[in-house]
Amino acid sequence: MRKEIDVTITDEGRDEGKTFHIKEMAATRAEKWAMRALLAVARSGVDLPDDFASMGMQGIAIVGIRAITKMAFEDAEPLLDEMMECVTIKPDSRNALIQRGLIDGDVEEIATLIQLRQEVINLHVGFFTAGGKSKLISTPSPESSSSNTETSPAPSVRFSQRGKPRSGN
């Protein structure tokens, strides 16, 4: 079963109170996404560490995220768009069972997009280990662990733009 989490935005702003649902890509799709990202990074001329192949998914993801800033936008855009295909919105706070794909206007703050992208990455590569910290987010959220599955209720993750995730609900 694929991992899933809910992310509820708590910061003041246009997205405050919105809940987004993130579902892990299928393994074959995630592998193709990672390969395209790796090839785009290589085309951008980024020097990869000598031990790159032995770094594991977490290390590769960290190097990849740092390298994405050097990629041509034409290479990065489809990868960024595909990341957001993992995200749906729960538009009715009274009925958490209702969710739909994102449309223009669902996400109105850049900070929300960044938070959602971070959670997509965390969900796919398991940045959080027991007692470990993400190298992307300063404070880990226990709800972002890789143990969330379709068979258990998806917990909420509440974020502050100050970088401190808070547990909710």
DSSP file (Angstrom, degrees, kcal/mol; ACC not computed):
  #  RESIDUE AA STRUCTURE BP1 BP2  ACC     N-H-->O    O-->H-N    N-H-->O    O-->H-N    TCO  KAPPA ALPHA  PHI   PSI    X-CA   Y-CA   Z-CA
    1    1 A M              0   0    0      0, 0.0     2,-0.2     0, 0.0     0, 0.0   0.000 360.0 360.0 360.0 143.7    0.0    0.0    0.0
    2    2 A R        -     0   0    0      1,-0.1   148,-0.6    22,-0.1     2,-0.1  -0.495 360.0-110.3 -79.0 148.0    1.2    3.5   -0.8
    3    3 A K        -     0   0    0    146,-0.2    21,-2.8    -2,-0.2     2,-0.3  -0.453  38.1-175.7 -75.6 149.7    1.9    5.9    2.1
    4    4 A E  E     +A   23   0A   0    144,-0.3     2,-0.3    19,-0.2    19,-0.2  -0.994   9.1 177.3-146.2 148.4   -0.4    8.9    2.6
    5    5 A I  E     -A   22   0A   0     17,-2.1    17,-3.1    -2,-0.3     2,-0.4  -0.974  22.3-132.5-144.5 160.0   -0.5   11.9    4.8
    6    6 A D  E     -Ab  21 156A   0    149,-1.9   151,-0.6    -2,-0.3     2,-0.5  -0.913  16.2-161.3-108.9 142.9   -2.7   15.0    5.3
    7    7 A V  E     -Ab  20 157A   0     13,-3.2    13,-3.2    -2,-0.4     2,-0.5  -0.988   3.1-166.7-126.1 120.0   -1.2   18.5    5.6
    8    8 A T  E     -Ab  19 158A   0    149,-3.1   151,-1.1    -2,-0.5     2,-0.5  -0.929  17.7-135.3-108.7 129.3   -3.3   21.2    7.2
    9    9 A I  E     + b   0 159A   0      9,-2.5     8,-3.8    -2,-0.5     9,-0.2  -0.699  27.4 171.2 -85.5 126.6   -2.0   24.8    6.8
   10   10 A T        +     0   0    0    149,-1.1    -1,-0.1    -2,-0.5   150,-0.1   0.554  40.4 105.9-113.1 -12.2   -2.2   26.8   10.0
   11   11 A D  S    S-     0   0    0    148,-0.5     4,-0.1     1,-0.1     6,-0.1  -0.362  81.9 -97.0 -68.8 148.9   -0.4   30.0    9.2
   12   12 A E  S    S+     0   0    0      4,-0.1     2,-0.3     3,-0.1    -1,-0.1  -0.367  81.9  77.9 -60.7 144.1   -2.4   33.2    8.6
   13   13 A G  S >  S-     0   0    0      1,-0.1     3,-1.2    -3,-0.1    96,-0.1  -0.869  97.7 -51.1 142.5-175.1   -3.0   33.8    5.0
   14   14 A R  T 3  S+     0   0    0     -2,-0.3    -1,-0.1     1,-0.3    -2,-0.1   0.697 131.2  47.4 -68.9 -20.2   -5.2   32.7    2.1
   15   15 A D  T >  S+     0   0    0     -4,-0.1     3,-2.3    -3,-0.1    -6,-0.3   0.421  78.0 133.2-100.9   1.0   -4.4   29.0    2.7
   16   16 A E  T <  S+     0   0    0     -3,-1.2    -6,-0.2     1,-0.3     3,-0.1  -0.273  76.8  12.9 -56.0 130.2   -5.0   29.0    6.4
   17   17 A G  T 3  S+     0   0    0     -8,-3.8    -1,-0.3     1,-0.3     2,-0.2   0.285  92.2 133.3  87.6 -10.1   -7.2   26.0    7.4
   18   18 A K    <   -     0   0    0     -3,-2.3    -9,-2.5    -9,-0.2     2,-0.5  -0.515  44.0-149.7 -74.9 140.9   -6.9   24.2    4.1
   19   19 A T  E     -AC   8  90A   0     71,-0.6    71,-3.0   -11,-0.2     2,-0.3  -0.953  11.1-168.6-115.0 129.3   -6.1   20.5    4.2
   20   20 A F  E     -AC   7  89A   0    -13,-3.2   -13,-3.2    -2,-0.5     2,-0.4  -0.877  10.9-145.2-114.4 147.0   -4.2   18.8    1.5
   21   21 A H  E     -AC   6  88A   0     67,-2.6    67,-2.9    -2,-0.3     2,-0.5  -0.945  11.4-162.9-114.3 132.0   -3.8   15.0    1.0
   22   22 A I  E     -AC   5  87A   0    -17,-3.1   -17,-2.1    -2,-0.4     2,-0.4  -0.963   4.7-171.4-119.6 129.4   -0.5   13.6   -0.3
   23   23 A K  E     -A    4   0A   0     63,-2.2   -19,-0.2    -2,-0.5   -20,-0.0  -0.972  28.1-111.6-122.6 133.5   -0.3   10.1   -1.7
   24   24 A E        -     0   0    0    -21,-2.8   -22,-0.1    -2,-0.4     3,-0.1  -0.265  34.0-113.0 -59.7 141.5    3.0    8.4   -2.6
   25   25 A M        -     0   0    0      1,-0.1   -22,-0.2     2,-0.1    -1,-0.1  -0.356  40.8 -91.3 -67.4 155.5    3.6    7.7   -6.3
   26   26 A A     >  -     0   0    0      1,-0.1     4,-2.8   -24,-0.1     5,-0.2  -0.388  42.3-109.8 -61.8 150.8    3.7    4.1   -7.5
   27   27 A A  H  > S+     0   0    0      1,-0.2     4,-2.5     2,-0.2     5,-0.2   0.874 116.6  49.8 -56.5 -43.0    7.2    2.7   -7.3
   28   28 A T  H  > S+     0   0    0      1,-0.2     4,-2.0     2,-0.2    -1,-0.2   0.903 113.6  45.8 -66.2 -39.2    7.7    2.5  -11.1
   29   29 A R  H  > S+     0   0    0      2,-0.2     4,-2.5     1,-0.2    -2,-0.2   0.914 113.0  49.9 -67.9 -42.6    6.5    6.1  -11.6
   30   30 A A  H  X S+     0   0    0     -4,-2.8     4,-2.7     1,-0.2    -2,-0.2   0.886 109.9  51.5 -63.3 -39.0    8.7    7.4   -8.7
   31   31 A E  H  X S+     0   0    0     -4,-2.5     4,-2.4    -5,-0.2    -1,-0.2   0.923 111.0  47.1 -64.6 -43.4   11.7    5.6  -10.1
   32   32 A K  H  X S+     0   0    0     -4,-2.0     4,-2.6     2,-0.2    -2,-0.2   0.898 112.1  50.8 -64.1 -40.0   11.1    7.2  -13.6
   33   33 A W  H  X S+     0   0    0     -4,-2.5     4,-2.4     2,-0.2    -2,-0.2   0.942 111.9  47.3 -61.3 -47.2   10.6   10.6  -11.9
   34   34 A A  H  X S+     0   0    0     -4,-2.7     4,-2.6     1,-0.2    -2,-0.2   0.885 111.9  50.2 -63.3 -39.1   13.9   10.2  -10.0
   35   35 A M  H  X S+     0   0    0     -4,-2.4     4,-2.7     2,-0.2    -1,-0.2   0.921 110.9  48.4 -66.3 -43.4   15.8    9.1  -13.1
   36   36 A R  H  X S+     0   0    0     -4,-2.6     4,-2.2     2,-0.2    -2,-0.2   0.907 113.0  49.2 -62.5 -40.0   14.5   12.1  -15.1
   37   37 A A  H  X S+     0   0    0     -4,-2.4     4,-2.4     2,-0.2    -2,-0.2   0.921 111.5  48.8 -64.0 -43.9   15.5   14.3  -12.2
   38   38 A L  H  X S+     0   0    0     -4,-2.6     4,-2.4     1,-0.2    -2,-0.2   0.912 112.0  48.3 -63.0 -43.5   19.0   12.8  -12.0
   39   39 A L  H  X S+     0   0    0     -4,-2.7     4,-2.3     2,-0.2    -1,-0.2   0.879 111.0  51.0 -65.2 -37.7   19.5   13.1  -15.8
   40   40 A A  H  X S+     0   0    0     -4,-2.2     4,-1.3     2,-0.2    32,-0.2   0.898 110.3  49.5 -66.4 -39.6   18.4   16.7  -15.7
   41   41 A V  H  <>S+     0   0    0     -4,-2.4     5,-1.4     2,-0.2     3,-0.4   0.925 110.5  50.3 -63.2 -44.1   20.8   17.4  -12.9
   42   42 A A  H ><5S+     0   0    0     -4,-2.4     3,-1.4     1,-0.2    -2,-0.2   0.900 108.6  52.2 -61.5 -40.6   23.6   15.7  -14.8
   43   43 A R  H 3<5S+     0   0    0     -4,-2.3    -1,-0.2     1,-0.3    -2,-0.2   0.789 100.7  63.3 -64.8 -26.4   22.8   17.8  -17.9
   44   44 A S  T 3<5S-     0   0    0     -4,-1.3    -1,-0.3    -3,-0.4    -2,-0.2   0.560 114.7-115.2 -78.1  -6.3   23.0   21.0  -15.8
   45   45 A G  T < 5 +     0   0    0     -3,-1.4     2,-0.2    -4,-0.4    -3,-0.2   0.626  56.9 160.2  85.8  13.0   26.7   20.3  -15.1
   46   46 A V      < -     0   0    0     -5,-1.4     2,-0.6     1,-0.1    -1,-0.3  -0.499  41.7-124.8 -70.1 134.3   26.3   19.7  -11.4
   47   47 A D        -     0   0    0     -2,-0.2    -1,-0.1    20,-0.0     3,-0.1  -0.715  24.7-151.4 -81.0 120.6   29.3   17.8   -9.9
   48   48 A L        -     0   0    0     -2,-0.6     4,-0.0     1,-0.1    -1,-0.0  -0.706  25.5-100.3 -91.0 144.4   28.0   14.8   -8.1
   49   49 A P    >   -     0   0    0      0, 0.0     3,-1.7     0, 0.0     4,-0.2  -0.223  29.3-116.5 -59.3 153.0   30.0   13.4   -5.1
   50   50 A D  T 3  S+     0   0    0      1,-0.3     3,-0.4     2,-0.1     4,-0.1   0.848 116.8  48.9 -59.2 -35.0   32.2   10.4   -5.8
   51   51 A D  T >  S+     0   0    0      1,-0.2     3,-1.2     2,-0.1     4,-0.4   0.143  76.1 120.3 -92.1  20.5   30.1    8.3   -3.4
   52   52 A F  G X   +     0   0    0     -3,-1.7     3,-1.6     1,-0.3     4,-0.3   0.882  69.9  53.5 -52.9 -46.4   26.8    9.4   -5.0
   53   53 A A  G 3  S+     0   0    0     -3,-0.4     3,-0.4     1,-0.3    -1,-0.3   0.757 111.3  46.6 -64.8 -24.4   25.7    5.9   -6.0
   54   54 A S  G <  S+     0   0    0     -3,-1.2    -1,-0.3     1,-0.2    -2,-0.2   0.347  86.3  92.5 -98.2   6.4   26.2    4.6   -2.4
   55   55 A M  S <> S-     0   0    0     -3,-1.6     4,-1.0    -4,-0.4    -1,-0.2   0.639  83.4-135.2 -77.0 -14.4   24.4    7.5   -0.7
   56   56 A G  H  >  -     0   0    0     -3,-0.4     4,-2.6    -4,-0.3     5,-0.2  -0.060  39.0 -61.0  78.0 170.8   21.0    5.8   -0.6
   57   57 A M  H  > S+     0   0    0      1,-0.2     4,-2.6     2,-0.2     5,-0.2   0.869 134.7  52.8 -60.8 -38.6   17.7    7.5   -1.5
   58   58 A Q  H  > S+     0   0    0      2,-0.2     4,-2.3     1,-0.2    -1,-0.2   0.944 112.6  43.5 -64.4 -47.5   18.0   10.1    1.2
   59   59 A G  H  X S+     0   0    0     -4,-1.0     4,-2.5     1,-0.2     5,-0.2   0.908 114.2  50.3 -63.7 -42.5   21.4   11.3    0.2
   60   60 A I  H  X S+     0   0    0     -4,-2.6     4,-2.7     1,-0.2    -1,-0.2   0.912 110.6  50.4 -61.8 -42.5   20.5   11.2   -3.5
   61   61 A A  H  X S+     0   0    0     -4,-2.6     4,-2.7    -5,-0.2    -2,-0.2   0.907 109.9  49.9 -63.8 -41.4   17.4   13.3   -2.7
   62   62 A I  H  X S+     0   0    0     -4,-2.3     4,-2.1     2,-0.2    -2,-0.2   0.941 113.5  45.1 -63.4 -47.1   19.4   15.9   -0.7
   63   63 A V  H  X S+     0   0    0     -4,-2.5     4,-2.2     1,-0.2    -2,-0.2   0.918 113.9  51.7 -60.8 -42.7   22.0   16.3   -3.5
   64   64 A G  H  X S+     0   0    0     -4,-2.7     4,-1.7    -5,-0.2    -2,-0.2   0.892 108.1  49.8 -62.0 -41.5   19.2   16.4   -6.0
   65   65 A I  H  X S+     0   0    0     -4,-2.7     4,-0.5     1,-0.2    -1,-0.2   0.905 112.4  47.5 -66.1 -40.8   17.3   19.2   -4.2
   66   66 A R  H >< S+     0   0    0     -4,-2.1     3,-0.7     1,-0.2    -1,-0.2   0.879 113.9  48.8 -65.1 -36.3   20.5   21.2   -3.9
   67   67 A A  H >< S+     0   0    0     -4,-2.2     3,-2.5     1,-0.2     4,-0.4   0.757  91.2  77.6 -76.3 -24.5   21.2   20.7   -7.6
   68   68 A I  H >< S+     0   0    0     -4,-1.7     3,-1.1     1,-0.3    -1,-0.2   0.783  83.8  66.2 -59.9 -25.6   17.7   21.6   -8.8
   69   69 A T  T << S+     0   0    0     -3,-0.7    -1,-0.3    -4,-0.5    -2,-0.2   0.684 102.1  48.5 -68.5 -15.4   18.6   25.3   -8.4
   70   70 A K  T <  S+     0   0    0     -3,-2.5    -1,-0.2    -4,-0.1    -2,-0.2   0.444  91.3 104.4-101.0  -2.3   21.1   24.9  -11.2
   71   71 A M  S <  S-     0   0    0     -3,-1.1     2,-0.2    -4,-0.4   -30,-0.1  -0.432  81.5-102.5 -78.8 153.0   18.8   23.1  -13.6
   72   72 A A    >>  -     0   0    0    -32,-0.2     4,-2.1     1,-0.1     3,-1.3  -0.516  30.0-123.8 -67.2 140.9   17.2   24.8  -16.6
   73   73 A F  H 3> S+     0   0    0      1,-0.3     4,-3.1     2,-0.2    -1,-0.1   0.850 111.0  62.7 -58.1 -34.2   13.6   25.7  -15.8
   74   74 A E  H 34 S+     0   0    0      1,-0.2    -1,-0.3     2,-0.2    -3,-0.0   0.821 109.5  40.9 -61.7 -30.4   12.5   23.7  -18.9
   75   75 A D  H <> S+     0   0    0     -3,-1.3     4,-0.7     2,-0.1    -2,-0.2   0.850 118.7  45.5 -81.4 -37.9   13.9   20.6  -17.2
   76   76 A A  H  X S+     0   0    0     -4,-2.1     4,-2.7     1,-0.2     3,-0.3   0.859  98.6  69.8 -75.9 -36.7   12.7   21.4  -13.7
   77   77 A E  H  X S+     0   0    0     -4,-3.1     4,-2.8     1,-0.2     5,-0.2   0.897  99.3  44.9 -55.9 -50.4    9.1   22.5  -14.6
   78   78 A P  H  > S+     0   0    0      0, 0.0     4,-2.2     0, 0.0    -1,-0.2   0.865 114.2  51.2 -65.2 -31.1    7.7   19.1  -15.5
   79   79 A L  H  X S+     0   0    0     -4,-0.7     4,-1.7    -3,-0.3    -2,-0.2   0.917 111.8  46.5 -67.7 -42.4    9.3   17.5  -12.5
   80   80 A L  H  X S+     0   0    0     -4,-2.7     4,-1.4     2,-0.2    -1,-0.2   0.907 112.7  50.2 -64.9 -41.9    7.8   20.1  -10.2
   81   81 A D  H  X S+     0   0    0     -4,-2.8     4,-0.6    -5,-0.2    -2,-0.2   0.910 108.8  51.7 -62.0 -42.6    4.4   19.7  -11.9
   82   82 A E  H >< S+     0   0    0     -4,-2.2     3,-0.9     1,-0.2     4,-0.3   0.852 103.2  59.1 -66.2 -33.5    4.5   16.0  -11.5
   83   83 A M  H >< S+     0   0    0     -4,-1.7     3,-1.6     1,-0.2    -1,-0.2   0.921 102.8  53.3 -57.0 -42.7    5.3   16.3   -7.8
   84   84 A M  H >< S+     0   0    0     -4,-1.4     3,-1.4     1,-0.3    18,-0.2   0.633  89.5  76.4 -73.5 -11.9    2.1   18.2   -7.3
   85   85 A E  T << S+     0   0    0     -3,-0.9    -1,-0.3    -4,-0.6    -2,-0.2   0.675  87.9  62.4 -68.6 -15.0    0.1   15.4   -9.0
   86   86 A C  T <  S+     0   0    0     -3,-1.6   -63,-2.2    -4,-0.3     2,-0.4   0.579  93.3  83.3 -80.0 -10.3    0.5   13.6   -5.6
   87   87 A V  E <   +C   22   0A   0     -3,-1.4    15,-0.7   -65,-0.2     2,-0.3  -0.814  51.1 171.0-105.9 131.3   -1.4   16.3   -3.9
   88   88 A T  E     -CD  21 101A   0    -67,-2.9   -67,-2.6    -2,-0.4     2,-0.4  -0.813  26.4-123.7-122.3 170.4   -5.2   16.6   -3.6
   89   89 A I  E     -CD  20 100A   0     11,-2.8    11,-2.1    -2,-0.3   -69,-0.2  -0.897   2.0-144.4-116.7 147.1   -7.3   19.0   -1.5
   90   90 A K  E     -C   19   0A   0    -71,-3.0   -71,-0.6    -2,-0.4     9,-0.2  -0.850  23.8-177.2-104.3  92.1   -9.9   18.2    1.0
   91   91 A P        +     0   0    0      0, 0.0     2,-0.6     0, 0.0    -1,-0.1   0.651  63.6  61.5 -73.1 -16.0  -12.2   21.2    0.2
   92   92 A D    >   -     0   0    0      6,-0.4     3,-1.8     3,-0.4     6,-0.2  -0.900  60.9-166.5-117.1 105.3  -14.8   20.6    2.9
   93   93 A S  T 3  S+     0   0    0     -2,-0.6     3,-0.2     1,-0.3    -1,-0.1   0.695  90.3  58.8 -63.4 -17.4  -13.5   20.7    6.5
   94   94 A R  T 3  S+     0   0    0      1,-0.2     2,-0.4    -3,-0.1    -1,-0.3   0.643 111.1  40.8 -84.6 -15.1  -16.7   19.1    7.7
   95   95 A N    X   -     0   0    0     -3,-1.8     3,-1.5     3,-0.1    -3,-0.4  -0.793  61.1-179.1-138.2  93.5  -16.2   16.0    5.5
   96   96 A A  T 3  S+     0   0    0     -2,-0.4    -1,-0.1     1,-0.3    -3,-0.1   0.607  77.6  71.4 -68.7 -11.7  -12.6   14.7    5.4
   97   97 A L  T 3  S+     0   0    0     -5,-0.1     2,-0.5    -7,-0.0    -1,-0.3   0.714  80.3  86.3 -77.6 -19.3  -13.7   11.9    3.0
   98   98 A I    <   +     0   0    0     -3,-1.5    -6,-0.4    -6,-0.2     2,-0.3  -0.715  54.4 152.8 -85.8 124.5  -14.2   14.4    0.1
   99   99 A Q        +     0   0    0     -2,-0.5     2,-0.3    -9,-0.2    -9,-0.2  -0.991  14.9 178.9-147.4 153.4  -11.0   15.2   -1.8
  100  100 A R  E     -D   89   0A   0    -11,-2.1   -11,-2.8    -2,-0.3     3,-0.1  -0.953  37.8 -80.7-147.6 164.5  -10.3   16.2   -5.4
  101  101 A G  E     -D   88   0A   0     -2,-0.3   -13,-0.2   -13,-0.2     2,-0.1  -0.245  58.6 -91.3 -63.0 156.0   -7.3   17.1   -7.6
  102  102 A L        -     0   0    0    -15,-0.7     2,-0.3   -18,-0.2    -1,-0.1  -0.423  43.4-174.2 -70.9 142.9   -5.9   20.6   -7.3
  103  103 A I    >   -     0   0    0     -2,-0.1     3,-2.3    -3,-0.1     4,-0.4  -0.879  43.5 -68.4-127.6 164.9   -7.2   23.3   -9.6
  104  104 A D  T 3  S+     0   0    0     -2,-0.3     4,-0.1     1,-0.3    -1,-0.0  -0.270 122.5  27.9 -52.6 133.8   -6.0   26.9  -10.1
  105  105 A G  T 3  S+     0   0    0      2,-0.4    -1,-0.3    -3,-0.0     3,-0.1   0.189  89.0 101.3  98.2 -16.2   -6.7   28.9   -6.9
  106  106 A D  S <  S+     0   0    0     -3,-2.3     2,-0.6     1,-0.2    -2,-0.1   0.915  87.4  41.8 -66.6 -41.0   -6.5   26.0   -4.5
  107  107 A V        +     0   0    0     -4,-0.4    -2,-0.4     1,-0.1    -1,-0.2  -0.937  65.5 165.8-108.2 119.8   -3.0   27.0   -3.4
  108  108 A E        +     0   0    0     -2,-0.6     2,-0.4    -3,-0.1    -1,-0.1   0.471  54.5  66.9-114.3  -4.4   -2.7   30.7   -3.0
  109  109 A E     >  -     0   0    0      1,-0.1     4,-1.5   -96,-0.1     3,-0.4  -0.961  66.5-143.8-121.9 136.0    0.5   31.1   -1.1
  110  110 A I  H  > S+     0   0    0     -2,-0.4     4,-2.3     1,-0.2     5,-0.2   0.889 104.1  60.0 -60.4 -39.5    4.0   30.3   -2.3
  111  111 A A  H  > S+     0   0    0      1,-0.2     4,-2.3     2,-0.2    -1,-0.2   0.854 101.9  53.7 -59.0 -34.4    4.9   29.1    1.2
  112  112 A T  H  > S+     0   0    0     -3,-0.4     4,-2.7     2,-0.2    -1,-0.2   0.917 106.8  50.9 -66.7 -43.0    2.2   26.5    0.9
  113  113 A L  H  X S+     0   0    0     -4,-1.5     4,-2.5     1,-0.2    -2,-0.2   0.921 110.8  48.9 -59.3 -43.7    3.6   25.2   -2.3
  114  114 A I  H  X S+     0   0    0     -4,-2.3     4,-2.4     2,-0.2    -2,-0.2   0.924 111.8  48.9 -62.9 -44.3    7.0   24.9   -0.8
  115  115 A Q  H  X S+     0   0    0     -4,-2.3     4,-2.1     1,-0.2    -2,-0.2   0.914 112.0  48.6 -61.7 -43.3    5.6   23.0    2.3
  116  116 A L  H  X S+     0   0    0     -4,-2.7     4,-2.2     2,-0.2    -2,-0.2   0.907 110.8  50.2 -66.0 -40.9    3.6   20.6    0.1
  117  117 A R  H  X S+     0   0    0     -4,-2.5     4,-2.3     1,-0.2    -1,-0.2   0.907 109.3  52.1 -63.4 -40.9    6.7   19.9   -2.1
  118  118 A Q  H  X S+     0   0    0     -4,-2.4     4,-2.8     1,-0.2    -1,-0.2   0.913 110.3  48.3 -60.6 -41.9    8.7   19.2    1.0
  119  119 A E  H  X S+     0   0    0     -4,-2.1     4,-2.5     2,-0.2    -1,-0.2   0.863 107.9  54.4 -69.3 -34.8    6.1   16.8    2.2
  120  120 A V  H  X S+     0   0    0     -4,-2.2     4,-1.8     2,-0.2    -2,-0.2   0.947 112.4  44.3 -60.8 -47.0    5.9   15.0   -1.1
  121  121 A I  H  X S+     0   0    0     -4,-2.3     4,-2.4     1,-0.2     5,-0.3   0.938 112.8  51.1 -62.4 -47.3    9.7   14.5   -1.0
  122  122 A N  H  X>S+     0   0    0     -4,-2.8     4,-1.5     1,-0.2     5,-0.6   0.907 109.7  50.6 -57.2 -42.8    9.6   13.4    2.7
  123  123 A L  H  <5S+     0   0    0     -4,-2.5    -1,-0.2     1,-0.2    -2,-0.2   0.870 114.3  44.1 -64.1 -37.4    6.9   10.9    1.9
  124  124 A H  H  <5S+     0   0    0     -4,-1.8    -2,-0.2    -5,-0.2    -1,-0.2   0.826 124.5  28.2 -81.3 -32.5    8.8    9.3   -1.0
  125  125 A V  H  <5S-     0   0    0     -4,-2.4    -2,-0.2    -5,-0.2    -1,-0.2   0.402  97.7-123.7-114.6   3.7   12.2    9.0    0.4
  126  126 A G  T  <5 +     0   0    0     -4,-1.5    -3,-0.1    -5,-0.3    -4,-0.1   0.941  36.5 176.0  59.9  53.2   11.6    8.7    4.1
  127  127 A F      < +     0   0    0     -5,-0.6     2,-0.6    -6,-0.1    -1,-0.1   0.820  60.5  74.4 -58.8 -31.1   13.6   11.6    5.4
  128  128 A F        +     0   0    0     16,-0.3    18,-0.5    -6,-0.3     2,-0.3  -0.752  58.8 170.3 -94.8 122.7   12.5   11.0    8.9
  129  129 A T    >   -     0   0    0     -2,-0.6     3,-2.6    16,-0.1     2,-0.2  -0.766  54.7 -63.5-117.0 168.4   13.9    8.1   10.8
  130  130 A A  T 3  S-     0   0    0      1,-0.3     3,-0.1    -2,-0.3    -1,-0.1  -0.335 125.3  -7.0 -55.7 116.8   13.5    7.3   14.5
  131  131 A G  T 3  S+     0   0    0      1,-0.3    -1,-0.3    -2,-0.2     2,-0.1   0.428 110.9 124.0  77.0  -1.5   15.2   10.2   16.2
  132  132 A G    <   -     0   0    0     -3,-2.6     2,-0.4     1,-0.0    -1,-0.3  -0.434  50.7-139.3 -90.6 165.8   16.5   11.6   12.9
  133  133 A K        -     0   0    0     -2,-0.1     2,-0.2    -3,-0.1     5,-0.1  -0.925  19.4-111.3-123.6 149.8   16.0   15.0   11.5
  134  134 A S        -     0   0    0      3,-0.4    -6,-0.1    -2,-0.4    -7,-0.0  -0.482  12.5-145.5 -71.5 146.1   15.3   16.2    7.9
  135  135 A K  S    S+     0   0    0     -2,-0.2    -1,-0.1     1,-0.1     3,-0.1   0.491 101.1  47.0 -87.8  -4.2   18.1   18.1    6.2
  136  136 A L  S    S+     0   0    0      1,-0.3     2,-0.4   -18,-0.1    -1,-0.1   0.772 113.0  43.6-102.3 -35.9   15.4   20.1    4.5
  137  137 A I  S    S-     0   0    0      1,-0.1    -3,-0.4   -19,-0.1    -1,-0.3  -0.942  75.3-139.8-116.5 132.9   13.1   21.0    7.3
  138  138 A S  S    S+     0   0    0     -2,-0.4    -1,-0.1    25,-0.2    26,-0.1   0.822  88.8  35.4 -66.2 -33.5   14.6   22.1   10.6
  139  139 A T  S    S-     0   0    0     24,-0.7    -1,-0.2    -6,-0.1    -6,-0.1  -0.980  84.6-130.2-124.7 123.2   12.2   20.3   12.9
  140  140 A P        -     0   0    0      0, 0.0     3,-0.1     0, 0.0    -7,-0.0  -0.341  11.8-139.6 -72.1 152.3   10.8   16.8   12.0
  141  141 A S    >   -     0   0    0      1,-0.1     3,-2.2    25,-0.1     4,-0.1  -0.954   4.4-147.0-109.3 121.6    7.1   16.1   12.2
  142  142 A P  G >  S+     0   0    0      0, 0.0     3,-1.4     0, 0.0    -1,-0.1   0.802  99.0  62.9 -59.7 -26.1    6.2   12.6   13.6
  143  143 A E  G 3  S+     0   0    0      1,-0.3     5,-0.1    13,-0.1  -137,-0.1   0.659  92.4  65.5 -71.4 -14.4    3.2   12.5   11.3
  144  144 A S  G <  S+     0   0    0     -3,-2.2   -16,-0.3  -139,-0.1    -1,-0.3   0.380  74.9 123.1 -89.4   5.6    5.6   12.7    8.3
  145  145 A S  S X  S-     0   0    0     -3,-1.4     3,-0.9    -4,-0.1   -16,-0.1  -0.178  75.9-112.9 -64.2 162.8    7.1    9.3    9.0
  146  146 A S  T 3  S+     0   0    0    -18,-0.5    -1,-0.1     1,-0.2    -3,-0.1   0.287  98.3  88.6 -82.6  12.7    6.9    6.6    6.4
  147  147 A S  T 3   +     0   0    0   -144,-0.1     2,-0.3     2,-0.1    -1,-0.2   0.528  56.4 110.2 -90.1  -4.0    4.5    4.5    8.4
  148  148 A N    <   +     0   0    0     -3,-0.9  -144,-0.3    -5,-0.1     2,-0.3  -0.550  45.0 169.7 -72.8 129.6    1.3    6.1    7.1
  149  149 A T    >   -     0   0    0     -2,-0.3     3,-1.2  -146,-0.3  -146,-0.2  -0.835  50.2-100.4-133.4 172.1   -0.7    3.7    4.8
  150  150 A E  T 3  S+     0   0    0   -148,-0.6     4,-0.1    -2,-0.3  -147,-0.1   0.761 117.3  62.2 -63.2 -24.4   -4.0    3.5    3.2
  151  151 A T  T 3  S+     0   0    0      2,-0.1    -1,-0.2     0, 0.0    -3,-0.0   0.646 100.5  57.3 -81.9 -13.7   -5.2    1.2    5.9
  152  152 A S  S <  S-     0   0    0     -3,-1.2     2,-0.1     1,-0.0    -3,-0.0  -0.867  99.4 -93.6-114.7 152.7   -4.7    3.7    8.7
  153  153 A P        -     0   0    0      0, 0.0    -4,-0.1     0, 0.0    -2,-0.1  -0.376  44.9-115.2 -61.6 137.7   -6.3    7.1    9.1
  154  154 A A        -     0   0    0     -4,-0.1  -149,-0.1  -149,-0.1   -11,-0.0  -0.631  30.6-135.0 -77.3 123.4   -4.0    9.7    7.7
  155  155 A P        -     0   0    0      0, 0.0  -149,-1.9     0, 0.0     2,-0.3  -0.311  18.8-111.5 -73.9 161.8   -2.9   12.1   10.5
  156  156 A S  E     -b    6   0A   0     12,-0.5    12,-0.9  -151,-0.1     2,-0.5  -0.702  21.5-156.9 -92.2 146.8   -2.8   15.8   10.0
  157  157 A V  E     -bE   7 167A   0   -151,-0.6  -149,-3.1    -2,-0.3     2,-0.5  -0.995   7.7-158.7-121.1 125.7    0.4   17.8    9.9
  158  158 A R  E     -bE   8 166A   0      8,-2.6     8,-4.5    -2,-0.5     2,-0.3  -0.906  10.6-160.1-109.3 132.3    0.2   21.5   10.7
  159  159 A F  E     -b    9   0A   0   -151,-1.1  -149,-1.1    -2,-0.5  -148,-0.5  -0.811  12.9-158.2-114.4 150.2    2.8   23.9    9.5
  160  160 A S    >   -     0   0    0     -2,-0.3     3,-2.1  -150,-0.1     4,-0.3  -0.963  26.6-129.7-116.5 141.2    4.1   27.3   10.5
  161  161 A Q  T 3  S+     0   0    0     -2,-0.4    -1,-0.1     1,-0.3    -2,-0.0   0.656 105.0  75.9 -65.6 -11.8    6.0   29.4    8.0
  162  162 A R  T 3  S-     0   0    0      2,-0.2    -1,-0.3     1,-0.0    -3,-0.0   0.439 119.1-106.7 -78.7   2.5    8.6   29.8   10.7
  163  163 A G  S <  S+     0   0    0     -3,-2.1   -24,-0.7     1,-0.2   -25,-0.2   0.600  82.9 121.0  89.9  12.2    9.6   26.2    9.9
  164  164 A K        -     0   0    0     -4,-0.3    -1,-0.2   -26,-0.1    -2,-0.2  -0.869  51.7-148.9-113.8 100.5    8.3   24.4   12.9
  165  165 A P        -     0   0    0      0, 0.0     2,-0.4     0, 0.0    -6,-0.3  -0.378  15.0-159.0 -63.1 143.3    5.7   21.7   12.0
  166  166 A R  E     -E  158   0A   0     -8,-4.5    -8,-2.6   -25,-0.1     2,-0.1  -0.968  17.9-116.1-126.3 142.1    3.1   21.2   14.7
  167  167 A S  E     -E  157   0A   0     -2,-0.4     2,-0.3   -10,-0.2   -10,-0.2  -0.474  39.6-168.8 -72.5 147.5    0.9   18.2   15.3
  168  168 A G              0   0    0    -12,-0.9   -12,-0.5    -2,-0.1    -1,-0.0  -0.859 360.0 360.0-136.1 170.6   -2.8   18.7   14.8
  169  169 A N              0   0    0     -2,-0.3    -1,-0.1   -14,-0.1    -2,-0.0   0.453 360.0 360.0  56.8 360.0   -6.2   17.3   15.4
